[in-house]
Amino acid sequence: MALIAIGIIVLFFCALVFPNVLIKLSYTYPKIVLTRYLFTGCLYLSAILFYIAEGYAYRILQLIDRDNVFSGQALHAIKQIKYAVGGMGVCYLLFLPMIYWVADVEDAPGMIIIMTVIAMIPFVVAVFAAILEKLLQKATQLKVESQYTV
């Protein structure tokens, strides 16, 4: 249920909030056309990557329900989540030039710091996913070895 709720919230942002922000950006800052298109592309690309990661998280939950979490499927799903979340982080880093420009025009240096922190969150999640990947890989190896021992 939590994955569905989060997916609906992201869909709401993609359908209603993002277009309004982009329209306001085009009216407020008409000179930053190229950066605005980069911002738009990265915004929607990060949403697509989020849905990819969410789909693989759902697969992992299904594997947990079937008591098959120590398998190659779960390992593959965690790798894909790591890559998708890392891609989201790259998209957020590509926002920073536009955020810097807007913060400079608006005289809001805190905006740069806040966006930098937000841009680093996906990288922290990707590192956590990489750690989980290694742990699951070791646990799967131990499971296979114990099957051969018995």
Residue frames as qw, qx, qy, qz and C-alpha x, y, z in Angstrom:
[[0.000, 0.885, 0.465, 0.000, 0.00, 0.00, 0.00],
 [0.316, -0.771, 0.091, 0.545, 2.86, 2.38, 0.79],
 [0.380, -0.113, 0.588, 0.705, 4.41, 1.89, -2.66],
 [0.161, 0.621, 0.672, 0.369, 1.07, 2.58, -4.32],
 [0.169, -0.913, -0.296, 0.224, 0.51, 5.71, -2.22],
 [0.358, -0.601, 0.295, 0.651, 3.97, 7.06, -3.00],
 [0.347, 0.159, 0.693, 0.612, 3.47, 6.26, -6.68],
 [0.068, 0.799, 0.575, 0.161, 0.19, 8.18, -6.70],
 [0.258, -0.863, -0.060, 0.430, 1.86, 11.17, -5.04],
 [0.366, -0.338, 0.503, 0.706, 4.65, 11.21, -7.64],
 [0.244, 0.450, 0.722, 0.465, 2.04, 10.89, -10.42],
 [0.071, -0.902, -0.404, 0.138, 0.18, 13.85, -8.90],
 [0.307, -0.707, 0.209, 0.602, 3.39, 15.89, -8.96],
 [0.357, -0.044, 0.667, 0.652, 4.12, 14.89, -12.57],
 [0.144, 0.585, 0.715, 0.355, 0.62, 15.71, -13.75],
 [0.129, -0.909, -0.380, -0.117, -0.23, 18.84, -11.80],
 [0.445, -0.818, 0.043, 0.362, 2.66, 20.38, -9.89],
 [0.583, -0.193, 0.424, 0.666, 5.56, 20.07, -12.36],
 [0.326, 0.568, 0.495, 0.571, 3.73, 21.71, -15.30],
 [0.176, -0.950, -0.246, -0.077, 2.69, 24.66, -13.09],
 [0.559, -0.651, 0.195, 0.475, 6.24, 25.13, -11.85],
 [0.545, 0.069, 0.500, 0.669, 7.56, 25.02, -15.40],
 [0.155, 0.787, 0.446, 0.397, 4.99, 27.57, -16.59],
 [0.336, -0.931, -0.075, 0.121, 5.90, 29.90, -13.73],
 [0.621, -0.398, 0.337, 0.585, 9.60, 29.46, -14.52],
 [0.457, 0.382, 0.502, 0.627, 9.02, 30.37, -18.16],
 [0.022, -0.907, -0.307, -0.288, 7.18, 33.55, -17.18],
 [0.494, -0.846, 0.044, 0.195, 9.54, 34.55, -14.40],
 [0.399, -0.579, 0.537, 0.465, 12.83, 33.69, -16.14],
 [0.765, 0.597, 0.145, -0.191, 12.30, 33.86, -19.92],
 [0.251, 0.810, -0.519, -0.106, 16.06, 34.03, -20.63],
 [0.301, -0.419, 0.854, -0.064, 16.93, 30.56, -19.37],
 [0.812, 0.253, -0.165, -0.499, 15.34, 28.51, -22.14],
 [0.634, 0.343, -0.693, 0.023, 18.01, 25.81, -22.52],
 [0.035, 0.220, -0.801, 0.555, 18.44, 25.34, -18.78],
 [0.617, 0.027, 0.317, -0.720, 14.67, 25.17, -18.37],
 [0.838, 0.241, -0.353, -0.340, 14.47, 22.36, -20.92],
 [0.436, 0.300, -0.794, 0.298, 17.27, 20.51, -19.14],
 [0.266, -0.141, 0.627, -0.719, 15.42, 21.03, -15.86],
 [0.768, 0.115, 0.039, -0.629, 12.18, 19.73, -17.38],
 [0.759, 0.291, -0.568, -0.126, 13.83, 16.68, -18.91],
 [0.275, 0.257, -0.805, 0.459, 15.67, 15.81, -15.72],
 [0.461, -0.115, 0.441, -0.762, 12.54, 16.32, -13.65],
 [0.865, 0.138, -0.041, -0.480, 10.50, 13.84, -15.67],
 [0.653, 0.359, -0.661, 0.085, 13.45, 11.46, -16.13],
 [0.018, -0.275, 0.767, -0.579, 13.87, 11.31, -12.35],
 [0.693, 0.001, 0.300, -0.656, 10.15, 10.44, -12.07],
 [0.852, 0.284, -0.367, -0.244, 10.58, 7.62, -14.61],
 [0.422, 0.363, -0.758, 0.341, 13.60, 6.33, -12.72],
 [0.370, -0.218, 0.586, -0.688, 11.58, 6.49, -9.51],
 [0.850, 0.096, 0.063, -0.513, 8.87, 4.29, -11.03],
 [0.723, 0.357, -0.591, 0.028, 11.52, 1.83, -12.23],
 [0.125, 0.314, -0.767, 0.545, 12.95, 1.63, -8.70],
 [0.583, -0.095, 0.390, -0.707, 9.46, 1.30, -7.28],
 [0.872, 0.196, -0.271, -0.358, 8.69, -1.60, -9.61],
 [0.593, 0.304, -0.702, 0.251, 11.82, -3.45, -8.54],
 [0.178, -0.261, 0.645, -0.696, 11.02, -2.75, -4.87],
 [0.790, 0.006, 0.112, -0.603, 7.64, -4.35, -5.46],
 [0.805, 0.273, -0.521, -0.072, 9.38, -7.39, -6.97],
 [0.246, 0.316, -0.761, 0.510, 11.53, -7.69, -3.87],
 [0.494, -0.145, 0.452, -0.729, 8.42, -7.53, -1.68],
 [0.883, 0.136, -0.182, -0.411, 6.86, -10.32, -3.74],
 [0.641, 0.322, -0.669, 0.194, 10.01, -12.42, -3.33],
 [0.090, -0.284, 0.684, -0.666, 9.89, -11.84, 0.42],
 [0.727, -0.037, 0.196, -0.657, 6.25, -12.99, 0.49],
 [0.918, 0.218, -0.273, -0.185, 7.22, -16.19, -1.36],
 [0.723, -0.581, 0.354, 0.116, 10.24, -16.79, 0.93],
 [0.831, 0.328, 0.213, 0.395, 12.54, -16.54, -2.06],
 [0.017, -0.993, 0.080, 0.087, 14.46, -13.41, -1.14],
 [0.423, -0.611, 0.589, 0.317, 17.88, -15.11, -1.27],
 [0.751, 0.381, 0.503, 0.193, 17.89, -15.56, -5.01],
 [0.423, 0.029, 0.371, 0.826, 19.36, -14.10, -8.15],
 [0.019, 0.722, 0.530, 0.445, 16.09, -12.28, -8.83],
 [0.389, -0.879, -0.222, 0.166, 16.34, -10.27, -5.62],
 [0.564, -0.397, 0.224, 0.689, 20.00, -9.52, -6.30],
 [0.304, 0.349, 0.511, 0.725, 19.13, -8.27, -9.80],
 [0.147, -0.846, -0.457, -0.233, 16.29, -6.14, -8.40],
 [0.476, -0.775, -0.068, 0.409, 18.57, -4.48, -5.85],
 [0.494, -0.113, 0.367, 0.780, 21.14, -3.74, -8.56],
 [0.140, 0.568, 0.538, 0.607, 18.47, -2.10, -10.70],
 [0.317, -0.888, -0.329, 0.038, 17.22, -0.07, -7.75],
 [0.551, -0.531, 0.109, 0.634, 20.79, 1.09, -7.12],
 [0.365, 0.127, 0.464, 0.797, 21.19, 2.20, -10.73],
 [0.037, -0.735, -0.539, -0.409, 17.78, 3.90, -10.89],
 [0.407, -0.862, -0.220, 0.206, 18.32, 5.82, -7.67],
 [0.531, -0.350, 0.241, 0.733, 21.84, 6.79, -8.76],
 [0.248, 0.406, 0.531, 0.701, 20.33, 8.09, -12.00],
 [0.211, -0.873, -0.420, -0.128, 17.88, 10.16, -9.99],
 [0.519, -0.681, -0.008, 0.516, 20.82, 11.65, -8.12],
 [0.430, -0.003, 0.415, 0.802, 22.52, 12.58, -11.38],
 [0.040, 0.687, 0.540, 0.485, 19.30, 14.24, -12.55],
 [0.370, -0.881, -0.268, 0.121, 19.15, 16.25, -9.34],
 [0.539, -0.435, 0.179, 0.699, 22.78, 17.29, -9.75],
 [0.307, 0.312, 0.500, 0.747, 21.91, 18.59, -13.20],
 [0.146, -0.866, -0.458, -0.140, 19.32, 20.86, -11.52],
 [0.541, -0.579, -0.168, 0.587, 22.01, 22.67, -9.59],
 [0.319, 0.060, 0.243, 0.914, 23.09, 25.14, -12.33],
 [0.178, -0.597, -0.472, -0.623, 19.53, 26.37, -12.69],
 [0.557, -0.714, -0.403, 0.134, 19.05, 26.49, -8.93],
 [0.534, -0.296, -0.038, 0.791, 22.27, 28.46, -8.64],
 [0.129, 0.295, 0.345, 0.882, 21.09, 30.94, -11.26],
 [0.370, -0.688, -0.479, -0.399, 17.66, 31.35, -9.64],
 [0.622, -0.616, -0.313, 0.369, 19.21, 31.67, -6.17],
 [0.437, -0.088, 0.073, 0.892, 21.61, 34.31, -7.49],
 [0.067, -0.454, -0.395, -0.796, 18.79, 36.32, -9.07],
 [0.536, -0.673, -0.409, -0.304, 16.53, 35.96, -6.02],
 [0.042, 0.606, -0.541, 0.581, 19.42, 36.48, -3.57],
 [0.850, -0.352, 0.139, -0.367, 18.64, 33.23, -1.75],
 [0.249, 0.554, -0.793, 0.052, 21.87, 31.34, -1.02],
 [0.515, -0.164, 0.741, -0.399, 20.06, 28.87, 1.24],
 [0.833, 0.378, 0.052, -0.401, 18.27, 27.53, -1.82],
 [0.535, 0.574, -0.620, -0.020, 21.58, 26.20, -3.18],
 [0.110, -0.355, 0.850, -0.373, 22.38, 24.42, 0.08],
 [0.690, 0.097, 0.498, -0.516, 18.91, 22.88, 0.33],
 [0.819, 0.471, -0.144, -0.294, 18.97, 21.61, -3.25],
 [0.334, 0.557, -0.753, 0.108, 22.49, 20.23, -2.81],
 [0.357, -0.196, 0.805, -0.432, 21.33, 18.27, 0.24],
 [0.788, 0.298, 0.287, -0.455, 18.28, 17.02, -1.69],
 [0.663, 0.589, -0.425, -0.182, 20.53, 16.03, -4.60],
 [0.105, 0.478, -0.846, 0.213, 22.73, 13.95, -2.29],
 [0.687, -0.115, 0.505, -0.510, 19.85, 11.92, -0.80],
 [0.919, 0.306, -0.082, -0.235, 19.57, 9.55, -3.80],
 [0.493, 0.559, -0.635, 0.204, 23.30, 8.87, -3.63],
 [0.309, -0.365, 0.720, -0.503, 22.97, 7.91, 0.03],
 [0.846, 0.105, 0.303, -0.427, 20.14, 5.55, -0.91],
 [0.784, 0.507, -0.351, -0.076, 22.22, 4.12, -3.77],
 [0.164, 0.522, -0.765, 0.341, 25.11, 3.44, -1.37],
 [0.578, -0.162, 0.610, -0.518, 22.68, 1.75, 1.01],
 [0.894, 0.315, 0.033, -0.317, 21.37, -0.35, -1.89],
 [0.559, 0.574, -0.591, 0.096, 24.95, -1.28, -2.82],
 [0.177, -0.395, 0.785, -0.444, 25.56, -2.43, 0.76],
 [0.768, 0.066, 0.423, -0.477, 22.35, -4.46, 0.68],
 [0.791, 0.494, -0.297, -0.203, 23.42, -5.92, -2.64],
 [0.307, 0.516, -0.764, 0.236, 26.72, -7.13, -1.18],
 [0.418, -0.214, 0.710, -0.524, 24.99, -8.53, 1.91],
 [0.846, 0.243, 0.196, -0.434, 22.40, -10.35, -0.19],
 [0.656, 0.549, -0.514, -0.069, 25.14, -11.68, -2.45],
 [0.059, 0.413, -0.835, 0.358, 27.01, -13.10, 0.56],
 [0.598, -0.029, 0.578, -0.555, 23.82, -14.51, 2.08],
 [0.847, 0.381, -0.094, -0.360, 22.90, -16.16, -1.22],
 [0.481, 0.517, -0.701, 0.096, 26.37, -17.71, -1.44],
 [0.209, -0.282, 0.803, -0.481, 26.04, -19.01, 2.12],
 [0.769, 0.145, 0.308, -0.542, 22.62, -20.46, 1.32],
 [0.788, 0.458, -0.365, -0.192, 24.00, -22.28, -1.74],
 [0.259, 0.476, -0.793, 0.278, 26.98, -23.59, 0.24],
 [0.434, -0.159, 0.697, -0.548, 24.73, -24.84, 3.06],
 [0.854, 0.259, 0.040, -0.449, 22.52, -26.65, 0.50],
 [0.673, 0.476, -0.566, 0.007, 25.56, -28.48, -0.83],
 [0.027, -0.420, 0.787, -0.452, 26.72, -29.33, 2.68],
 [0.667, -0.014, 0.519, -0.534, 23.44, -30.96, 3.68]]
